[in-house]
């Protein structure tokens, strides 16, 4: 909800907020990477993680398995 509201704010002419929104996307990606790392540390497989994200285990490992 918050992201959609922020997107509407940008879309209505707050062009400066577009840069901040991109930075937010980077923060979200980092948070997902940390969550996936934690799940892997707790024994979840790439197949488990991939199925929750709607991707193959290979896609999950390629996207989140490497270093940031």
Secondary structure, DSSP 8 states (H G I E B T S, - for coil): -HHHHHHHHHHTT-THHHHHHHHHHHHHHHHHHHHHHHHHHTT--HHHHHHHHTS-HHHHHHHHSS--
